[in-house]
Amino acid sequence: MSSLHRQHGKPYWYCAYTDQTGQRHFRSTKTSDKKEAKRVCDELQRVVDLARAGTLNEDRVRQVIESAVAGIIEASGKSLPHFKAGEFIRSWLKDKEREIDESTFRSYSVITNSFLEFLGPKQNQSIASLTSKDIRLYRDKVAERVSTGTVNNHLKMLRVAFGVALKENAITKNPAVLVDNLARSDKHKRRAFTPAELRKVLAHVNVEWRTMTLLGVYTGLRLSDCANLTWQNLDLHNQELTLETQKTERTVSIPLAQPLLKHIKTLLPGDDQEAPLCPGLFGKPSGQLSNSFHYLLAIAGLVPHRDRTGQKKELHGRRKQNDLCFHCLRHTATSMLKNSGVSDAVAKDLLGHDSESIGKVYTHISTEAKREAIAKLPDVTT
């Protein structure tokens, strides 16, 4: 049985309650309102009674506490915001759709569905009930089937989502921030294509993938950037390519190497300057493009064919990484520039750097210096 007491000179009411061992305790209710204090005291005794009956667990404690707090706030004429975990995260994802590109949204959707599936019935509880333990268990579960890099991407998205919940006062602390990333012990190292491998690729691709391959070799652009180029990005008179890269949002101008320029002039631009350079690949998801390029590499005999699911995996369920992929063309471009004696400053300016601060350092590189660098590159088409 619980009871309320006042101490002389103290503003708050104290609660006296008996624990499951029969010991009497006195705790401050942190309120001078007797009605509020009575609610707090009754709930303290209720938790103890549940423990005595053997039905107390972590979730029950949270439910009791939330119920008590909600009752106290409602008694004062206000209401306590209540956000179910699943509802909040789905709502957050819907809002993000307007802010992020399609590819990132698809990735976030996969992570969201995976996390909510992991939570199961718990997604119907308050988002405030989720702890770092839940996030850690999810991290370790995901790590059983995907690479550490992918696991860390899951954590990154959850930190953002819970960060919004914190900002909106749905939670008092971000549980995902308290969970460490996994060490990248399985980080895959890509390499550059050899001249012989490039010749094999070019011998087995159609016109559009020949365009993509040469763009990768002579510009170092990433897969989606190459696929989404239009004729408007090209200035054939000045022999230059200009675009804003998708990943870094940095505007780059790259002189067209002669082998690439020669190939582009064989294409038919038409009258529409906004027409895609590669109509059959324009706007396609990066994952689909990556799989298509892998298939071409397999046809050329450079990588093994994937199984029917497109997920060549090792026994523990993770996809087996290959030495070669489209991104390796970026490594190829870097290697060719360095082997041609081009300085790091010019190479980084040509290829674009992930770091905005680093990128700004190289904005003084002249167009002429870049043209001289590109002119040194070998012809991989012969």
C-alpha positions as CSV (number, residue, x, y, z in Angstrom):
1,M,0.0,0.0,0.0
2,S,1.3,3.4,-1.0
3,S,0.8,6.7,0.9
4,L,1.7,10.4,0.5
5,H,3.6,12.5,3.0
6,R,5.0,16.0,3.3
7,Q,8.2,17.0,5.0
8,H,8.6,20.3,6.7
9,G,10.2,22.9,4.5
10,K,10.1,20.6,1.4
11,P,8.0,21.7,-1.6
12,Y,7.3,18.2,-3.0
13,W,5.2,15.3,-1.9
14,Y,6.9,12.1,-0.9
15,C,5.6,8.6,-1.7
16,A,5.9,5.8,0.8
17,Y,5.6,2.3,-0.8
18,T,6.5,-1.2,0.0
19,D,8.7,-3.3,-2.4
20,Q,8.4,-7.0,-3.2
21,T,10.6,-7.9,-0.2
22,G,8.4,-6.0,2.2
23,Q,10.8,-3.1,2.7
24,R,9.4,0.4,3.0
25,H,10.7,3.2,0.7
26,F,10.3,6.9,0.5
27,R,10.7,8.7,-2.8
28,S,10.1,12.3,-3.9
29,T,7.3,12.6,-6.5
30,K,8.9,15.8,-7.8
31,T,5.6,17.6,-7.7
32,S,3.8,19.9,-5.2
33,D,0.4,19.1,-6.7
34,K,-1.2,16.5,-4.5
35,K,-3.3,14.9,-7.3
36,E,-0.3,14.5,-9.5
37,A,1.7,13.1,-6.6
38,K,-1.0,10.6,-5.8
39,R,-0.9,9.3,-9.4
40,V,2.9,9.0,-9.3
41,C,2.8,7.2,-6.0
42,D,0.0,4.8,-7.2
43,E,2.0,3.9,-10.3
44,L,5.2,3.3,-8.2
45,Q,3.2,0.8,-6.1
46,R,1.7,-0.7,-9.2
47,V,5.2,-1.5,-10.6
48,V,6.2,-3.1,-7.3
49,D,3.0,-5.2,-7.3
50,L,3.8,-6.4,-10.8
51,A,7.3,-7.4,-9.8
52,R,5.9,-9.3,-6.8
53,A,3.5,-11.2,-9.1
54,G,6.4,-12.1,-11.4
55,T,4.8,-10.3,-14.4
56,L,7.2,-7.4,-14.6
57,N,9.4,-6.9,-17.6
58,E,11.0,-4.1,-19.5
59,D,8.0,-3.5,-21.8
60,R,5.5,-3.5,-18.9
61,V,7.6,-1.0,-17.0
62,R,7.5,1.4,-20.0
63,Q,3.8,1.0,-20.4
64,V,3.2,1.8,-16.8
65,I,5.4,4.8,-16.9
66,E,3.9,6.2,-20.1
67,S,0.4,5.6,-18.7
68,A,1.3,7.5,-15.5
69,V,2.9,10.4,-17.3
70,A,0.0,10.6,-19.8
71,G,-2.5,10.6,-17.0
72,I,-0.7,13.4,-15.1
73,I,-0.4,15.6,-18.2
74,E,-4.1,15.0,-19.2
75,A,-5.2,15.9,-15.7
76,S,-3.6,19.3,-16.2
77,G,-5.7,19.9,-19.4
78,K,-2.9,19.0,-21.9
79,S,-2.2,16.0,-23.9
80,L,1.0,13.8,-24.2
81,P,2.1,13.3,-27.9
82,H,2.2,9.6,-28.6
83,F,4.1,8.3,-31.6
84,K,4.0,4.6,-32.5
85,A,7.4,3.5,-33.8
86,G,6.2,2.1,-37.1
87,E,3.9,5.1,-37.8
88,F,6.6,7.6,-37.0
89,I,9.3,6.0,-39.2
90,R,6.9,5.5,-42.1
91,S,5.8,9.1,-41.9
92,W,9.4,10.2,-41.7
93,L,10.2,8.2,-44.8
94,K,7.2,9.7,-46.7
95,D,8.5,13.2,-45.9
96,K,12.0,12.3,-47.0
97,E,10.7,11.3,-50.4
98,R,10.4,14.9,-51.3
99,E,13.9,15.7,-50.3
100,I,16.1,12.9,-51.6
101,D,16.7,11.4,-55.0
102,E,14.9,8.3,-56.2
103,S,17.8,5.9,-55.7
104,T,18.4,7.0,-52.0
105,F,14.6,6.8,-51.4
106,R,14.6,3.2,-52.6
107,S,17.5,2.4,-50.3
108,Y,15.8,4.1,-47.3
109,S,12.6,2.1,-48.1
110,V,14.5,-1.2,-48.0
111,I,16.1,-0.3,-44.7
112,T,12.8,0.9,-43.2
113,N,10.9,-2.2,-44.1
114,S,13.8,-4.3,-42.8
115,F,13.9,-2.5,-39.5
116,L,10.1,-2.6,-39.0
117,E,10.0,-6.3,-39.8
118,F,12.7,-6.8,-37.2
119,L,10.6,-4.9,-34.6
120,G,7.5,-7.0,-35.3
121,P,4.7,-6.2,-32.8
122,K,7.0,-3.7,-31.1
123,Q,6.6,-1.3,-34.0
124,N,3.1,-0.6,-32.5
125,Q,4.6,0.6,-29.3
126,S,5.8,4.1,-28.6
127,I,8.9,5.1,-30.4
128,A,10.2,6.3,-27.0
129,S,10.2,2.7,-25.9
130,L,13.0,1.8,-28.3
131,T,16.4,1.7,-26.8
132,S,20.0,1.3,-28.0
133,K,19.7,-2.4,-27.2
134,D,17.0,-2.7,-29.9
135,I,19.2,-0.9,-32.4
136,R,22.2,-3.0,-31.5
137,L,20.2,-6.3,-31.9
138,Y,19.0,-5.1,-35.2
139,R,22.5,-4.2,-36.3
140,D,23.8,-7.6,-35.4
141,K,20.9,-9.4,-37.1
142,V,21.5,-7.5,-40.3
143,A,25.2,-8.2,-40.1
144,E,24.4,-11.9,-40.5
145,R,23.4,-11.5,-44.1
146,V,25.0,-8.3,-45.6
147,S,28.4,-6.6,-45.6
148,T,29.5,-4.3,-42.8
149,G,29.3,-1.4,-45.1
150,T,25.6,-2.1,-45.7
151,V,25.0,-2.6,-42.0
152,N,26.6,0.8,-41.3
153,N,24.3,2.4,-44.0
154,H,21.3,1.0,-42.0
155,L,22.6,2.6,-38.9
156,K,23.2,5.9,-40.6
157,M,19.6,6.0,-41.8
158,L,18.2,5.1,-38.4
159,R,20.3,7.9,-36.8
160,V,18.7,10.4,-39.2
161,A,15.2,9.1,-38.5
162,F,15.6,9.0,-34.7
163,G,17.3,12.4,-35.0
164,V,14.0,13.8,-36.4
165,A,12.1,12.1,-33.6
166,L,14.4,13.8,-31.1
167,K,13.9,17.2,-32.7
168,E,10.1,16.7,-32.6
169,N,10.2,15.7,-28.9
170,A,8.9,12.2,-29.6
171,I,12.0,10.9,-27.8
172,T,14.4,12.3,-25.2
173,K,17.6,10.7,-26.7
174,N,18.6,9.2,-30.0
175,P,19.1,5.4,-29.4
176,A,20.9,4.9,-32.7
177,V,23.6,7.4,-31.9
178,L,24.6,5.1,-29.0
179,V,25.3,2.2,-31.3
180,D,28.7,2.0,-32.9
181,N,29.3,1.2,-36.6
182,L,30.9,-2.2,-37.4
183,A,34.6,-2.2,-38.3
184,R,35.1,-2.4,-42.1
185,S,37.2,-5.6,-41.9
186,D,35.5,-7.0,-45.0
187,K,35.8,-3.8,-47.1
188,H,36.1,-4.7,-50.7
189,K,39.0,-3.3,-52.6
190,R,38.4,-2.5,-56.3
191,R,41.1,-2.3,-58.9
192,A,41.6,-0.8,-62.3
193,F,41.0,-2.6,-65.6
194,T,44.0,-3.7,-67.5
195,P,44.3,-2.6,-71.2
196,A,43.5,-6.2,-72.3
197,E,40.4,-6.3,-70.1
198,L,39.2,-3.1,-71.5
199,R,39.6,-4.4,-75.0
200,K,37.5,-7.5,-74.1
201,V,34.8,-5.3,-72.6
202,L,34.6,-3.0,-75.7
203,A,34.4,-6.1,-77.9
204,H,31.3,-7.4,-76.2
205,V,29.2,-4.3,-75.6
206,N,26.5,-2.5,-77.7
207,V,26.7,1.1,-78.7
208,E,25.3,2.5,-75.5
209,W,27.5,0.5,-73.2
210,R,30.5,1.4,-75.3
211,T,29.5,5.0,-74.7
212,M,29.2,4.3,-71.0
213,T,32.5,2.4,-70.8
214,L,34.5,5.1,-72.6
215,L,32.9,7.8,-70.4
216,G,33.9,5.8,-67.3
217,V,37.5,5.5,-68.6
218,Y,38.0,9.0,-69.8
219,T,36.0,11.0,-67.3
220,G,35.9,8.9,-64.2
221,L,32.2,9.6,-63.8
222,R,30.1,7.3,-61.7
223,L,27.6,5.0,-63.2
224,S,24.4,7.0,-62.7
225,D,26.1,10.2,-63.8
226,C,27.1,8.6,-67.1
227,A,23.7,7.1,-67.7
228,N,21.9,10.3,-67.1
229,L,23.9,12.5,-69.4
230,T,22.1,14.4,-72.1
231,W,23.4,16.1,-75.3
232,Q,23.0,19.4,-73.4
233,N,25.9,18.3,-71.2
234,L,28.2,18.2,-74.2
235,D,29.9,21.1,-75.9
236,L,31.4,19.4,-79.0
237,H,32.7,22.7,-80.3
238,N,34.8,23.3,-77.3
239,Q,35.2,19.5,-76.8
240,E,34.1,19.6,-73.2
241,L,31.6,17.8,-70.9
242,T,29.9,19.7,-68.0
243,L,27.6,18.4,-65.4
244,E,26.6,18.5,-61.7
245,T,27.6,15.2,-60.2
246,Q,24.8,13.3,-58.4
247,K,26.8,12.2,-55.3
248,T,28.8,15.3,-54.5
249,E,26.5,17.9,-56.2
250,R,29.7,19.5,-57.6
251,T,29.8,21.1,-61.1
252,V,32.6,19.6,-63.1
253,S,33.9,20.4,-66.6
254,I,36.0,17.7,-68.2
255,P,37.7,18.0,-71.6
256,L,36.8,15.2,-74.0
257,A,39.6,12.8,-74.7
258,Q,40.0,12.2,-78.5
259,P,39.0,8.5,-78.4
260,L,35.8,9.5,-76.5
261,L,35.1,12.4,-78.7
262,K,35.6,10.3,-81.8
263,H,33.0,7.8,-80.6
264,I,30.5,10.5,-79.6
265,K,30.6,12.0,-83.1
266,T,29.4,8.6,-84.4
267,L,26.2,9.0,-82.4
268,L,23.1,10.8,-83.7
269,P,22.2,13.7,-81.4
270,G,19.0,14.7,-83.1
271,D,17.3,18.1,-82.6
272,D,16.5,17.8,-78.9
273,Q,19.4,18.9,-76.8
274,E,17.7,17.4,-73.7
275,A,17.7,14.0,-75.3
276,P,19.7,11.3,-73.4
277,L,23.1,10.4,-74.6
278,C,22.2,6.7,-73.9
279,P,18.3,6.6,-74.2
280,G,18.1,2.9,-73.2
281,L,19.9,3.5,-69.9
282,F,18.7,6.9,-69.0
283,G,16.9,7.2,-65.6
284,K,17.4,3.5,-64.7
285,P,18.2,2.6,-61.1
286,S,21.9,2.3,-60.4
287,G,21.4,-1.3,-59.1
288,Q,19.9,-2.3,-62.4
289,L,22.6,-0.6,-64.4
290,S,25.3,-2.3,-62.2
291,N,23.8,-5.7,-62.8
292,S,23.6,-5.1,-66.6
293,F,27.3,-4.1,-66.7
294,H,28.2,-7.2,-64.6
295,Y,26.4,-9.3,-67.1
296,L,28.5,-7.8,-69.9
297,L,31.6,-8.4,-67.9
298,A,30.6,-12.0,-67.5
299,I,29.9,-12.4,-71.3
300,A,33.5,-11.0,-71.8
301,G,34.8,-13.7,-69.4
302,L,36.1,-11.2,-66.8
303,V,33.7,-12.2,-63.9
304,P,31.7,-15.3,-63.1
305,H,28.0,-15.3,-64.0
306,R,25.6,-14.7,-61.1
307,D,23.0,-17.2,-60.2
308,R,19.3,-16.8,-61.3
309,T,18.6,-14.5,-58.4
310,G,21.4,-12.1,-59.3
311,Q,22.8,-12.5,-55.9
312,K,26.0,-14.6,-56.0
313,K,26.5,-15.2,-52.3
314,E,28.8,-16.8,-50.0
315,L,27.7,-19.4,-47.4
316,H,26.9,-16.8,-44.7
317,G,24.5,-15.0,-47.1
318,R,26.5,-12.0,-48.2
319,R,26.9,-11.2,-51.8
320,K,30.3,-12.2,-53.1
321,Q,32.1,-9.2,-54.4
322,N,34.0,-9.2,-57.7
323,D,37.3,-7.4,-58.5
324,L,35.7,-5.7,-61.5
325,C,32.6,-3.5,-61.7
326,F,31.7,-0.2,-63.4
327,H,33.2,1.8,-60.6
328,C,36.6,0.2,-61.5
329,L,36.6,2.4,-64.6
330,R,37.0,5.3,-62.2
331,H,40.0,3.6,-60.8
332,T,41.2,3.0,-64.3
333,A,40.9,6.7,-65.1
334,T,42.9,7.6,-62.0
335,S,45.6,5.1,-62.8
336,M,45.9,6.3,-66.4
337,L,46.2,9.9,-65.3
338,K,48.9,9.0,-62.7
339,N,50.8,6.8,-65.2
340,S,50.7,9.7,-67.7
341,G,52.5,11.9,-65.2
342,V,49.5,14.1,-64.3
343,S,49.7,15.8,-60.9
344,D,47.3,14.8,-58.1
345,A,45.8,18.2,-58.1
346,V,44.8,18.1,-61.7
347,A,43.6,14.5,-61.4
348,K,41.4,15.2,-58.4
349,D,39.9,18.2,-60.2
350,L,39.1,16.2,-63.3
351,L,37.6,13.3,-61.4
352,G,35.8,15.3,-58.7
353,H,36.5,14.7,-55.0
354,D,34.0,13.5,-52.5
355,S,35.1,16.1,-49.9
356,E,33.7,19.6,-50.6
357,S,36.6,21.2,-48.7
358,I,39.1,19.3,-50.8
359,G,37.2,20.1,-54.0
360,K,37.4,23.9,-53.3
361,V,41.2,23.6,-53.1
362,Y,41.4,22.5,-56.7
363,T,39.0,25.0,-58.3
364,H,42.0,27.1,-59.6
365,I,43.0,24.3,-62.0
366,S,42.9,25.9,-65.5
367,T,41.0,24.4,-68.4
368,E,44.2,24.3,-70.4
369,A,46.0,22.2,-67.7
370,K,43.1,19.8,-67.7
371,R,43.2,19.5,-71.5
372,E,46.9,18.8,-71.4
373,A,46.3,16.0,-68.9
374,I,43.5,14.4,-70.9
375,A,45.6,14.6,-74.1
376,K,48.2,12.4,-72.4
377,L,45.7,9.5,-71.9
378,P,46.2,6.4,-74.1
379,D,43.7,5.2,-76.7
380,V,42.0,2.1,-75.1
381,T,39.9,1.4,-78.2
382,T,42.9,0.1,-80.3
